[in-house]
Amino acid sequence: MIKFLVYVAIILTVLAIGYLVRVFELASALKGKKQEEVTDGDNRFMSKVMLTYLVVFFSFVIWVLWEFGPKLLPESASEHGIFLDKLFDFNMAIIWIVFVLTHTLLFYFSYKYYGRKNNTATYLPHNNTLEMIWTVIPAIVLAIIVIYGIKSWNKITADADPKTTIIEIYAKQFDWTARYAGKDNVLGASNYKLITSTNDLGMDTTSKEGFDDIIVKNEFHIPVNKEVEFKFRSRDVIHSAYFPHFRAQMNCVPGMTTMFHFTPIITTAEMRKKPKVVELMRGINQIRADRGDKPEEFNYILLCNKICGKSHFNMQMTIVVDTQEDYEKWLATKKPFLSKALIGSETPVIKTKEQLTEKK
Amino acid sequence: MSMDNLAHSNEHHTHDEHHHEEHHHEESFVSKYIFSMDHKTISRQFLITAVIMAVFAMLMSVLFRLQLAWPGEKFAIINALLGDKWGKDGILDPEMYMALVTIHGTIMVFMVLTGGLSGTFSNLLIPYQIGARDMASGFLNMLSYWFFFLSSIIMLSSFFIETGPASGGWTVYPPLSALPQAMDGSKLGMTFWLISMTFFIVSSLLGGLNYIVTILNLRTKGMSMTRLPLTIWAFLITAILGVLSFPVLLSAALLLIFDRSFGTSFYLSDIYIGGQALEQTGGSPILYQHLFWFLGHPEVYIIILPALGITSEIISVNSRKPIFGYRAMIGSLMAIGFLSFIVWGHHMFITGMNPFLGSVFVFTTLLIAIPSAVKAFNYITTLWKGNIRFTPAMLFAIGLVSTFISGGLTGIILADSTLDIQVHDTYFVVAHFHIVMGVSAILGMLAGVYHWFPKMFLRHMNKKLGYVHFWLTFISAYGVFFPMHFLGLAGVPRRYYTNSAFPMFDNLVELNVLITCFALLGAFAQIIFLFNFFYSMFRGPKSVQNPWNANTLEWTTPMAHTHGNWPGALPVVHRWPYDYSKPGKERDFVPQTIPLAEGEEDGGGH
C-alpha cells in the first residue's frame, strides 16, 4: 500500500512539474519573449553568480583544509618519508599558487566581461610574447619539479646496504605473513608447489638458509633507526603492501619478488606520545565510543592497496617499531618455522636441488 | 522535403562522389531511424545511448556511495535494485560493491566518455564543420554505432548472470581477472566484459578510421587544415590516438582470454589459489599492465581532447572573441597527443618496474603539463575583454576550464614517482582523475549537448533549467571530489568496501558522508537535465538557423535534417572560423563562408 502511494506521489510530482513547465511556457509566450535567448539581464546575473561562486568555492576549500587537514596522517615515521613530505609540500605550494591565480582570473574575467548588447569584445587572436611567457615559465617550474622529484626517487630506490635486515612480506587472499631471514640474513628457498595447509609459504625444507627463518602473522616488529629491506611476494593475485605511516608502498606480484627498503625513525611507543597522534586518537576514540566500539591505541599498519578480491578492504597487519633491545627480546621469543619436528614430516618434499631449480 | 531538395541539385557531383543514388528512393523507418547511415542520426543514436548508459553508471555510483557513507545501514533502494542476492536486507554485498565500482568505471570511461562523447560529436560535427555531405563511409559509421550498442548491451547484461559482472576494477588486472577462483566476478562476468570490450574496440576503430579519412579527404573548398575549427582538430587527434592505441588493448584482452580459457600463461606465473598450485609459469602480470596502460593513458586523452575541442569552440563563440592562440591550441593538442603515448609507465611506478624507467616516465609525464598549461591560459585569455554571453553551454565550458586546471594540478603530485609511492591507489588518485577527466569531460560533453542541441533536434533546451543544472552539477562535482583528496592523503585505499576495518580511518566517516551528500545532489541535478533533454527534444521552442551567431559551417545548413546537409552546393570557405568582433565589420561575427574583404587578412594564417 505504501509502495503504491509512493508511486502515485512520484507520478503526480512528474505531472505537476510538467504542468508547471507548460504554464511557464504559455506565460512567456504571452509576454512574447523568447525564453531561450540569453538577455543582458541573464548575463549580469550569471556574472554575479560567477563571482559569488569564486568566494564560496575558496571558502569551502579553506573550510575543508581547516576541518580535515588535522585528520591526515601524522609525521613520517621513516627517514625517507621526511624528504618525501618536504617534496610534497614544495609541489603543493606551487599547486596552490597556480590554483588560486588561475581560478581568480577565470571567475573574475567571467564576472567582469559579461555580455552587454552595446558592447563589443576586443579582437585579440594571439600574442606571441604572452604565449612565450606561459610556455617558458611552466617549463622552468616543471624542470625544477622534475629534477627535485627524480633526485628524491633515486635516493629512495637506491640499492639497500647488503647487511640490511631482510624481511619477506608474503601476500595472499586475504592476509599478510612476514618472514625474517634469521641469523644468516638470507631467506631460505621456497616454491609455490610446496604450499600445504601447514607450510603456508611453500618453504623448501631442504634449503639450509631457511632453517633459521622465522614466520609471524598478524603483527611484526622492526627495530628503530635501522634500515629494513622488505622483499615482497604474492601467492595468488597482485596485492600492494602499503605502509602509509612510513610513506612506503610496493606491489606484491605473483611470480616475481619486489623490494623496498626504509629506515623507521620513531618507535610505536614514541609515536603514541606525539601531540598530533594523541589528538588524532582522542578524536577517533570519541567517535568509537559514540558507536559503542572499544577504544583503540595508535598502531602502524600494513594494508593492501591493490584490489585483490572480496575482502580486499580488510587485509591488514600491525607493525610495531621497537627499540633495538625490545626488538631483540621479541625476536628471541619466536622459533624458526622449520623446527626439527617439521623437517622431514612435510609432504611433498623436494629432495634434490635440481628438482627445485627446474621451476625457474 | 529534404530528399527532393537534394536529389537533383547540380553541384553535388562535384564535391561528393561518395554520395550518389541513395537520395532517389524513399527511406523506410528502419533505414532512416534504426540502421541509418546518416551522420546526424548516428550522432543522435550515440548520444541517446550514452545518456542512458550514463544514467546506469550514475545510479551505480549512488549505490556504492551510500555504502561508503553509511556502511552496514539498510537501504531499501539497494534491495529493490539488486535483490536479495546482492542487497540482502538493503545491505550491499562486498563483491557486488566491487562489481558496481568496476562497471561504473568501465561504462563511464568507454561507453559514455569515449563512445558517447566522440561518437556523438565527431559524427555530428565533422561533416557539418568541414562542409561534407556525410562521413566517408556511412556504412562503416553505421556499423560503428551498432557494435557500440551491442557492446553496451553485453556490458549491462552481465548484471543478470548468476556470478555477477566483472569486479576486478575497470583496469581488470590479471591474475585477479584471469582466475575464476579469485573472485566471483572473474567467472562468467569477466568473459562478458572481455566480449563487450572487444566489440567496443571494433566500434571505436571503425569510427576512428572514418573520422580521420573524412577530415583529411572531404573538406570543402577553401577549408584548409588551418581553417578547421578546433573541435575538428581535437576530433582528428583523438581519432588518431584511438586508432593507434585501441588495437593494443585488444591484444591485451586477447591474451587475457587465452589465459582464462585456453590454459596459456602470458600473465600468470607461480600461482597457488583455491587450494591448488596452478601449472602456469613464466608469464608476467606486469606485461598486462604495460599493454593496458599503453592504451589506457592515450585513452584519458581520447576522453578529454574532444571535450577541450568543444570548449574551445563554445568559449570563443560566447566570448564573442577569437580563440586566443589558435595555432598554439593546435600545437598543444598535437603535443598532448604525442606525449600521451610515452607516459603510460606513470601508472606503474610501484609495480616493481625498474626505478630508472620510472624516472624517465616522470620526465615525460610532467612534460604534458606544458601544453596543458598553454591551453588553460589560452582559455582564460579568450575570456579577457570578451563580451561573454552566458548560455548554459558557456557555463559548462567555463566549468570545464576550472576542473581541467584543478584536476591537472594534482596530476603534478601523481606524476612525481616519489610522491606516487604514498598516494598511489588511494582516494587521491580517484579524486584526481575524476576531476581532470571524468568531470571535465562530462562538463565538456554537456556543454556540447546544450550548444548543438538546436542542430541535433532543431529545438532549444530550456535555458533556466540549464542554469540550475550547471550550478548544481558544478557545485556537487567539487563537493564530491575536492574533499576526496583528503581521504587519499589520510592513506585511505581505493576500492575498499568499507573503511571501518581500520580504526585509523574512523575519523573520516564524516568526510564520506559529506561526499555522498554532494553525490546525491549531483545525481538529482542530472534528473533536471534528463527532463530538460527529453522534454525539449519534442516540446522545446524551435530554434533559428544560427542561434548563437556562430561562424562555423554547421549553422549554414537549413533547420531541417536534410540528407546531404546542404540542399544546394557545398559551402565554400574563405576564412578561419574565429572572426568574432573583428574590427571594421558590421556584426560581431563573420561566418566562414563570407569572402575576405580586399586587403583583409585571414586570422588563422598568422
Interface residues (C-beta under 8 A of the other chain):
Chain A: I17 G18 V21 E25 K34 Q35 E36 V38 D42 N43 M46 S47 V49 M50 Y53 F57 F60 V61 V64 F68 G69 K71 L72 L73 G81 L84 L87 F88 N91 M92 I94 I95 V98 F99 T102 H103 L105 L106 F107 F109 S110 Y113 Y114 G115 R116 N119 T120 A121 T122 Y123 L124 P125 H126 N127 L130 E131 W134 T135 P138 A139 L142 I145 V146 G149 I150 S152 W153 N154 I156 T157 K172 Q173 Y192 K193 I195 G202 F232 R235 D236 V237 I238 S240 Y242 P244 H245 R247 A248 Q249 M250 N251 V253 P254 G255 M256 T258 M259 L280 G283 I284 I287 R288 E296 F298 N299 I301 L303 C304 N305 K306 I307 C308 G309 K310 S311 H312 F313 N314 Q316 K359
Chain B: P94 E95 M98 G168 G169 Y173 P175 L176 L179 A182 M183 D184 L268 S269 D270 I271 Y272 I273 A277 T281 G282 G283 S284 P285 I286 S319 R320 K321 P322 F324 G325 Y326 R327 A328 I350 T351 G352 P355 G358 S359 V362 F363 L366 L367 A369 I370 A373 V374 A376 F377 N378 Y379 I380 T381 L383 W384 K385 G386 N387 I388 R389 F390 T391 L395 I398 V401 S402 I405 S406 L409 T410 I412 I413 D416 S417 T418 L419 I421 Q422 H424 D425 T426 H460 M461 N462 K463 K464 Y467 W471 F474 I475 Y478 G479 F482 P483 F486 L489 A490 G491 P493 R494 R495 Y496 Y497 T498 N499 A501 F502 P503 M504 D506 N507 L508 V509 L511 F531 Y535 R539 G540 P541 S543 P547 Y578 Y580 S581 K582 P583 D588 G603 H606
